[in-house]
Amino acid sequence: MKKMWVLIGKDIRDGLTEKTSLQMLCVPVVFTVIFKYLVFSRGDVTIFYILWMCTFFNVALLPMCVFPLLVTQEKETHTLPVLIRSGVSEQKMLLSKAAATLCIELISAALMGIICDLGLRQLMLYLAVNITVSVALLPFGGIVGIFAVDKNSTNVYSTFGVLFMMIHPLFTIGGGLWREMGKMLPSSLLSEVFFPWIFEGLFLTGQMLMSIGVTIVWMAAGGLVFAVLYKKYGLRTEKKG
């Protein structure tokens, strides 16, 4: 257990110091500051909209980009075999990097919530929703980590998943069928659970329960796909050809 805590601490440091992952941590926070104090400083939009818009950066970038970046960093620096020889299995290494990603996610989300002046109760619920959505998306970042062999390929592969998750606002704005399609994404927890609960005073409506169910399905499906692919391929360390 002590070794696991050491690994998680190392991965958190790596995530906060590696240039690409640090930029991804800063993007949602910086955009929150820009939108609140520069773009919408005259009260043209509510804090609700700023936080809702910027959170999509957070829940898409960190689990689907930072997590696989931490994995491929071990491949690129050829430290993965060293970890294995020192008694750290691939499974423990993946678990450590997933835990580190969630810790970094909490840091980013907490900063965004503080910037948007959330109260303590609101902030705790906001962090819980962020973590839940991130856990649902971690397996898909793990899939990128299986097939990518360096940081460049990680950035390319993860782009598709990030763009897909960040089209949720377009679904919501579209209304009708498009809005219903947006409810099929785990990020719907933000629009259908967190914000109605905090800002509208609603509690456990049918739509909230549906959103929670959708997120659970994403967790289960993503975990199953990752487990199958990992069992078949392991962590690939060589480029084809």
C-alpha contacts under 8 A as a table, 3 or more apart, distances in Angstrom:
res1	aa1	res2	aa2	distance
1	M	4	M	5.02
1	M	5	W	6.48
2	K	5	W	5.23
2	K	6	V	6.35
3	K	6	V	5.06
3	K	7	L	6.23
4	M	7	L	5.03
4	M	8	I	6.22
4	M	92	K	7.43
4	M	96	S	6.78
5	W	8	I	5.08
5	W	9	G	6.13
6	V	9	G	5.14
6	V	10	K	6.19
7	L	10	K	5.07
7	L	11	D	6.15
7	L	93	M	7.55
7	L	96	S	6.08
8	I	11	D	5.05
8	I	12	I	6.11
8	I	96	S	4.94
8	I	97	K	6.58
8	I	99	A	6.72
8	I	100	A	5.58
9	G	12	I	5.15
9	G	13	R	6.29
9	G	100	A	7.42
10	K	13	R	5.16
10	K	14	D	6.17
11	D	14	D	4.88
11	D	15	G	6.02
11	D	70	L	7.23
11	D	96	S	7.12
11	D	97	K	5.90
11	D	100	A	5.75
12	I	15	G	5.03
12	I	16	L	6.18
12	I	97	K	7.93
12	I	100	A	4.98
12	I	101	T	7.26
12	I	103	C	7.39
12	I	104	I	6.94
13	R	16	L	5.13
13	R	17	T	6.06
14	D	17	T	5.21
14	D	18	E	5.59
14	D	70	L	7.44
15	G	18	E	5.63
15	G	21	S	5.68
15	G	22	L	6.45
15	G	66	V	7.21
15	G	70	L	6.90
15	G	100	A	7.64
15	G	101	T	7.49
15	G	104	I	7.43
16	L	21	S	6.90
16	L	22	L	5.30
16	L	104	I	7.72
17	T	21	S	7.68
17	T	22	L	6.17
18	E	21	S	5.67
18	E	22	L	5.95
19	K	22	L	5.18
19	K	23	Q	6.18
20	T	23	Q	5.17
20	T	24	M	6.40
21	S	24	M	5.02
21	S	25	L	6.21
21	S	62	L	7.92
21	S	65	C	7.64
21	S	66	V	5.32
21	S	69	L	7.25
22	L	25	L	5.00
22	L	26	C	6.22
23	Q	26	C	5.04
23	Q	27	V	6.06
24	M	27	V	5.24
24	M	28	P	7.52
24	M	61	L	6.31
24	M	62	L	6.82
24	M	66	V	7.41
25	L	28	P	6.82
25	L	29	V	7.35
25	L	58	N	7.53
25	L	62	L	7.00
25	L	104	I	7.44
25	L	105	E	7.68
25	L	108	S	6.17
26	C	29	V	5.23
26	C	30	V	5.82
26	C	108	S	7.43
27	V	30	V	5.27
27	V	31	F	6.08
27	V	57	F	7.44
27	V	58	N	7.96
28	P	31	F	5.12
28	P	32	T	6.10
28	P	54	C	5.49
28	P	55	T	6.78
28	P	57	F	5.52
28	P	58	N	5.60
28	P	108	S	7.52
28	P	112	M	7.59
29	V	32	T	5.10
29	V	33	V	6.45
29	V	54	C	7.78
29	V	108	S	6.52
29	V	109	A	7.96
29	V	111	L	6.70
29	V	112	M	5.59
30	V	33	V	5.16
30	V	34	I	6.17
31	F	34	I	4.93
31	F	35	F	5.96
31	F	54	C	6.56
32	T	35	F	5.30
32	T	36	K	6.03
32	T	50	I	6.62
32	T	51	L	6.98
32	T	54	C	6.02
32	T	112	M	6.43
32	T	115	I	7.38
32	T	116	C	7.85
33	V	36	K	5.25
33	V	37	Y	5.87
33	V	38	L	7.61
33	V	115	I	7.04
34	I	37	Y	5.60
34	I	38	L	5.15
34	I	39	V	6.24
35	F	38	L	5.70
35	F	39	V	4.73
35	F	40	F	5.54
35	F	41	S	7.49
35	F	50	I	6.51
36	K	39	V	6.49
36	K	40	F	5.44
36	K	41	S	5.68
36	K	47	I	7.60
36	K	50	I	6.88
36	K	116	C	7.68
37	Y	40	F	6.41
37	Y	41	S	4.72
38	L	41	S	5.30
40	F	43	G	5.81
40	F	44	D	5.53
40	F	45	V	6.19
41	S	44	D	7.32
43	G	46	T	6.85
45	V	49	Y	6.57
45	V	50	I	7.48
46	T	49	Y	5.46
46	T	50	I	6.72
47	I	50	I	5.10
47	I	51	L	6.03
47	I	116	C	6.20
48	F	51	L	5.42
48	F	52	W	5.96
48	F	195	F	7.36
49	Y	52	W	5.02
49	Y	53	M	5.95
50	I	53	M	5.29
50	I	54	C	6.16
51	L	54	C	5.31
51	L	55	T	5.85
51	L	112	M	7.32
51	L	113	G	7.57
51	L	116	C	6.96
52	W	55	T	5.40
52	W	56	F	6.95
52	W	190	L	7.14
52	W	191	S	7.48
53	M	56	F	5.90
53	M	57	F	7.69
53	M	169	P	7.53
54	C	57	F	5.47
54	C	58	N	6.84
55	T	58	N	4.91
55	T	59	V	6.22
55	T	109	A	7.64
56	F	59	V	5.38
56	F	60	A	5.98
56	F	165	M	7.60
56	F	166	M	5.95
56	F	187	S	7.53
57	F	60	A	5.39
57	F	61	L	5.78
57	F	166	M	7.07
58	N	61	L	5.54
58	N	62	L	6.08
58	N	105	E	7.29
58	N	108	S	7.34
58	N	109	A	7.22
59	V	62	L	6.11
59	V	63	P	6.73
59	V	105	E	7.82
59	V	130	N	6.49
59	V	133	V	6.62
59	V	134	S	5.67
59	V	187	S	7.70
60	A	63	P	6.38
60	A	64	M	6.01
60	A	65	C	7.81
60	A	134	S	7.74
60	A	137	L	7.81
60	A	161	G	7.87
60	A	162	V	5.22
60	A	165	M	6.11
60	A	166	M	6.84
61	L	64	M	5.53
61	L	65	C	5.26
61	L	66	V	6.85
61	L	162	V	6.26
62	L	65	C	5.43
62	L	66	V	4.87
62	L	67	F	6.66
62	L	101	T	6.74
62	L	104	I	7.92
62	L	105	E	6.42
62	L	134	S	7.73
63	P	66	V	5.97
63	P	67	F	5.38
63	P	68	P	7.93
63	P	101	T	6.57
63	P	102	L	7.62
63	P	134	S	5.68
63	P	135	V	7.60
63	P	137	L	6.02
63	P	138	L	4.95
63	P	141	G	5.84
64	M	67	F	6.24
64	M	68	P	6.80
64	M	137	L	6.63
64	M	138	L	6.34
64	M	140	F	6.40
64	M	141	G	4.04
64	M	142	G	7.72
64	M	144	V	7.85
64	M	158	S	6.06
64	M	161	G	7.02
64	M	162	V	6.65
65	C	68	P	5.66
65	C	69	L	6.08
65	C	141	G	6.37
65	C	154	T	7.35
65	C	155	N	6.94
65	C	158	S	5.78
65	C	159	T	7.97
65	C	162	V	7.91
66	V	69	L	4.92
66	V	70	L	6.20
66	V	101	T	6.72
67	F	70	L	5.35
67	F	71	V	6.56
67	F	97	K	6.39
67	F	98	A	6.19
67	F	101	T	5.76
67	F	138	L	7.32
67	F	141	G	6.03
67	F	142	G	6.95
67	F	145	G	7.63
68	P	71	V	4.92
68	P	72	T	6.07
68	P	141	G	5.46
68	P	142	G	5.85
68	P	143	I	7.97
68	P	144	V	5.95
68	P	145	G	4.29
68	P	154	T	6.63
69	L	72	T	5.19
69	L	73	Q	5.93
69	L	145	G	7.19
69	L	151	K	6.08
69	L	154	T	6.36
69	L	155	N	7.94
70	L	73	Q	5.21
70	L	74	E	6.97
70	L	97	K	6.49
71	V	74	E	5.65
71	V	75	K	7.00
71	V	94	L	7.16
71	V	97	K	7.10
71	V	145	G	5.77
72	T	75	K	4.84
72	T	76	E	5.97
72	T	145	G	6.11
72	T	148	A	6.64
72	T	149	V	5.78
72	T	150	D	5.29
72	T	151	K	6.20
72	T	154	T	7.31
73	Q	76	E	5.06
73	Q	77	T	6.05
73	Q	150	D	6.71
73	Q	151	K	6.75
74	E	77	T	5.40
74	E	78	H	5.83
74	E	79	T	5.07
74	E	80	L	5.08
75	K	78	H	4.97
75	K	79	T	6.50
75	K	80	L	5.80
75	K	149	V	6.27
75	K	150	D	6.72
75	K	237	T	5.91
76	E	79	T	7.87
76	E	149	V	6.72
76	E	150	D	5.26
76	E	151	K	7.50
77	T	80	L	7.96
78	H	81	P	6.70
78	H	82	V	7.63
79	T	82	V	5.00
79	T	83	L	6.25
80	L	83	L	5.18
80	L	84	I	6.35
81	P	84	I	5.04
81	P	85	R	6.13
82	V	85	R	5.14
82	V	86	S	6.22
83	L	86	S	5.10
83	L	87	G	6.60
83	L	88	V	5.30
83	L	89	S	7.44
84	I	87	G	5.31
84	I	88	V	4.83
84	I	89	S	5.43
84	I	90	E	6.99
85	R	88	V	7.15
88	V	92	K	6.26
88	V	93	M	6.58
89	S	92	K	5.26
89	S	93	M	6.24
90	E	93	M	4.98
90	E	94	L	6.12
90	E	235	L	7.92
91	Q	94	L	5.16
91	Q	95	L	6.13
92	K	95	L	5.00
92	K	96	S	6.01
93	M	96	S	5.14
93	M	97	K	6.30
94	L	97	K	5.20
94	L	98	A	6.10
95	L	98	A	5.07
95	L	99	A	6.15
96	S	99	A	5.16
96	S	100	A	6.14
97	K	100	A	4.94
97	K	101	T	6.06
98	A	101	T	5.09
98	A	102	L	6.37
98	A	138	L	7.18
99	A	102	L	5.16
99	A	103	C	6.31
100	A	103	C	5.04
100	A	104	I	6.25
101	T	104	I	5.11
101	T	105	E	6.06
102	L	105	E	4.78
102	L	106	L	6.20
102	L	131	I	6.68
102	L	134	S	7.26
102	L	135	V	7.84
103	C	106	L	5.08
103	C	107	I	6.44
104	I	107	I	5.05
104	I	108	S	6.31
105	E	108	S	5.21
105	E	109	A	6.05
105	E	130	N	7.68
105	E	131	I	7.27
105	E	134	S	7.95
106	L	109	A	5.11
106	L	110	A	5.83
106	L	127	L	6.46
106	L	130	N	7.70
106	L	131	I	7.20
107	I	110	A	5.23
107	I	111	L	6.27
108	S	111	L	5.29
108	S	112	M	6.35
109	A	112	M	5.06
109	A	113	G	6.11
109	A	126	Y	7.84
109	A	127	L	6.34
109	A	130	N	7.12
110	A	113	G	5.07
110	A	114	I	6.11
110	A	123	L	7.17
110	A	127	L	6.83
111	L	114	I	5.16
111	L	115	I	6.12
112	M	115	I	5.13
112	M	116	C	6.24
113	G	116	C	5.10
113	G	117	D	6.30
113	G	118	L	5.47
113	G	123	L	5.98
113	G	126	Y	7.54
114	I	117	D	5.01
114	I	118	L	5.89
114	I	123	L	7.73
115	I	118	L	7.83
118	L	121	R	7.99
118	L	122	Q	5.66
118	L	123	L	5.55
119	G	122	Q	5.17
119	G	123	L	5.91
120	L	123	L	5.03
120	L	124	M	6.15
121	R	124	M	5.26
121	R	125	L	6.39
122	Q	125	L	5.29
122	Q	126	Y	6.02
122	Q	198	I	6.61
123	L	126	Y	4.92
123	L	127	L	6.08
124	M	127	L	5.19
124	M	128	A	6.21
125	L	128	A	4.99
125	L	129	V	6.22
125	L	194	F	7.19
126	Y	129	V	5.22
126	Y	130	N	6.20
126	Y	194	F	6.76
127	L	130	N	5.02
127	L	131	I	6.12
128	A	131	I	5.22
128	A	132	T	6.13
129	V	132	T	5.06
129	V	133	V	6.20
129	V	189	L	6.78
129	V	190	L	6.94
129	V	194	F	7.04
130	N	133	V	5.36
130	N	134	S	6.08
131	I	134	S	4.97
131	I	135	V	6.05
132	T	135	V	5.19
132	T	136	A	6.39
133	V	136	A	5.11
133	V	137	L	6.44
133	V	186	P	5.82
133	V	187	S	6.05
133	V	189	L	7.42
133	V	215	T	7.12
134	S	137	L	5.10
134	S	138	L	5.99
135	V	138	L	5.16
135	V	139	P	7.70
135	V	219	M	7.03
136	A	139	P	7.03
136	A	186	P	6.98
136	A	215	T	6.47
136	A	216	I	7.40
136	A	218	W	5.74
136	A	219	M	4.33
136	A	222	G	7.19
137	L	140	F	5.53
137	L	141	G	6.71
137	L	218	W	7.63
137	L	219	M	7.21
137	L	222	G	7.35
138	L	141	G	5.04
138	L	142	G	6.11
139	P	142	G	4.74
139	P	143	I	6.24
139	P	219	M	7.72
139	P	222	G	5.23
139	P	223	G	5.47
139	P	225	V	7.91
139	P	226	F	5.76
140	F	143	I	5.02
140	F	144	V	6.57
140	F	161	G	7.89
140	F	222	G	6.24
140	F	226	F	7.14
141	G	144	V	5.15
141	G	145	G	6.34
141	G	158	S	7.14
142	G	145	G	4.81
142	G	146	I	6.34
142	G	226	F	6.82
143	I	146	I	5.09
143	I	147	F	6.72
143	I	226	F	5.77
143	I	229	L	7.40
143	I	230	Y	7.81
144	V	147	F	5.51
144	V	148	A	5.80
144	V	154	T	6.49
144	V	157	Y	6.30
144	V	158	S	6.40
145	G	148	A	5.42
145	G	149	V	7.70
145	G	154	T	7.06
145	G	235	L	7.34
146	I	149	V	7.93
146	I	229	L	7.94
146	I	230	Y	6.87
146	I	233	Y	7.39
146	I	234	G	6.64
146	I	235	L	4.77
146	I	236	R	5.86
147	F	235	L	7.14
147	F	236	R	5.95
148	A	151	K	7.59
148	A	153	S	5.33
148	A	154	T	5.17
148	A	157	Y	7.36
148	A	236	R	7.45
149	V	153	S	6.56
149	V	154	T	7.33
149	V	236	R	6.70
149	V	237	T	5.59
149	V	238	E	6.53
149	V	239	K	6.64
150	D	153	S	5.58
150	D	154	T	6.24
151	K	154	T	4.91
151	K	155	N	6.20
152	N	155	N	5.26
152	N	156	V	6.43
153	S	156	V	5.05
153	S	157	Y	6.07
154	T	157	Y	5.27
154	T	158	S	5.92
155	N	158	S	5.39
155	N	159	T	6.14
156	V	159	T	5.45
156	V	160	F	7.66
157	Y	160	F	6.32
157	Y	161	G	7.76
158	S	161	G	5.47
158	S	162	V	6.28
159	T	162	V	5.18
159	T	163	L	6.10
160	F	163	L	5.30
160	F	164	F	6.19
161	G	164	F	5.07
161	G	165	M	6.26
162	V	165	M	5.23
162	V	166	M	6.16
163	L	166	M	5.10
163	L	167	I	6.47
164	F	167	I	5.62
164	F	168	H	7.85
165	M	168	H	6.14
165	M	185	L	7.58
165	M	187	S	7.62
166	M	169	P	6.91
167	I	170	L	5.24
167	I	171	F	6.58
168	H	171	F	5.09
168	H	172	T	6.31
168	H	182	G	5.40
168	H	185	L	7.56
168	H	187	S	7.49
168	H	188	S	7.88
169	P	172	T	5.00
169	P	173	I	6.08
169	P	182	G	7.88
170	L	173	I	5.20
170	L	174	G	6.02
170	L	178	W	7.98
171	F	174	G	5.21
171	F	175	G	6.78
171	F	178	W	4.67
171	F	179	R	4.80
171	F	180	E	7.71
171	F	181	M	6.68
171	F	182	G	5.10
172	T	175	G	5.71
172	T	178	W	6.72
172	T	179	R	4.52
172	T	182	G	6.22
173	I	179	R	7.11
174	G	178	W	5.58
174	G	179	R	6.16
175	G	178	W	5.53
175	G	179	R	4.58
175	G	180	E	7.64
176	G	179	R	5.40
176	G	180	E	6.53
177	L	180	E	5.06
177	L	181	M	6.25
178	W	181	M	5.07
178	W	182	G	6.37
179	R	182	G	5.06
179	R	183	K	6.62
180	E	183	K	5.21
180	E	184	M	7.18
181	M	184	M	5.45
181	M	185	L	7.73
182	G	185	L	5.78
182	G	188	S	6.77
183	K	186	P	7.68
183	K	188	S	5.29
183	K	192	E	7.98
183	K	211	S	6.72
184	M	188	S	7.22
184	M	211	S	7.60
184	M	214	V	6.21
185	L	188	S	5.66
185	L	214	V	6.96
185	L	215	T	7.22
185	L	218	W	7.98
186	P	189	L	6.10
186	P	211	S	7.09
186	P	212	I	7.96
186	P	214	V	6.23
186	P	215	T	4.55
186	P	218	W	6.79
187	S	190	L	5.83
187	S	191	S	7.59
187	S	215	T	7.98
188	S	191	S	5.24
188	S	192	E	5.61
188	S	193	V	7.56
188	S	211	S	6.13
189	L	192	E	5.29
189	L	193	V	4.99
189	L	194	F	6.36
189	L	208	M	7.51
189	L	211	S	5.71
189	L	212	I	6.75
189	L	215	T	7.66
190	L	193	V	5.68
190	L	194	F	4.96
190	L	195	F	6.19
191	S	194	F	6.42
191	S	195	F	5.73
191	S	196	P	7.15
192	E	195	F	6.77
192	E	196	P	6.28
192	E	207	Q	6.63
192	E	208	M	5.67
192	E	211	S	6.70
193	V	196	P	5.65
193	V	197	W	5.85
193	V	208	M	5.19
193	V	211	S	7.34
194	F	197	W	5.22
194	F	198	I	6.07
195	F	198	I	5.17
195	F	199	F	5.52
195	F	200	E	7.13
196	P	199	F	5.51
196	P	200	E	4.73
196	P	201	G	6.31
196	P	202	L	5.61
196	P	203	F	7.94
197	W	200	E	5.85
197	W	201	G	5.01
197	W	202	L	4.80
197	W	203	F	5.80
198	I	201	G	5.77
198	I	202	L	7.67
202	L	205	T	7.08
204	L	207	Q	7.89
204	L	208	M	5.63
204	L	209	L	6.44
205	T	208	M	5.16
205	T	209	L	6.47
206	G	209	L	5.20
206	G	210	M	6.23
207	Q	210	M	4.96
207	Q	211	S	6.19
208	M	211	S	5.12
208	M	212	I	6.29
209	L	212	I	5.10
209	L	213	G	6.15
210	M	213	G	4.99
210	M	214	V	6.13
211	S	214	V	5.04
211	S	215	T	6.26
212	I	215	T	5.18
212	I	216	I	6.34
213	G	216	I	5.10
213	G	217	V	6.28
214	V	217	V	5.11
214	V	218	W	6.30
215	T	218	W	5.05
215	T	219	M	6.26
216	I	219	M	5.05
216	I	220	A	6.21
217	V	220	A	5.12
217	V	221	A	5.91
218	W	221	A	5.17
218	W	222	G	5.71
219	M	222	G	5.31
219	M	223	G	5.91
220	A	223	G	5.18
220	A	224	L	6.10
221	A	224	L	5.14
221	A	225	V	6.19
222	G	225	V	5.23
222	G	226	F	6.06
223	G	226	F	5.16
223	G	227	A	6.04
224	L	227	A	5.10
224	L	228	V	6.22
225	V	228	V	5.24
225	V	229	L	6.20
226	F	229	L	5.21
226	F	230	Y	5.87
227	A	230	Y	5.14
227	A	231	K	6.00
228	V	231	K	5.23
228	V	232	K	6.30
229	L	232	K	5.09
229	L	233	Y	5.91
229	L	234	G	7.39
230	Y	233	Y	5.25
230	Y	234	G	4.58
230	Y	235	L	7.01
231	K	234	G	5.81
233	Y	236	R	6.58
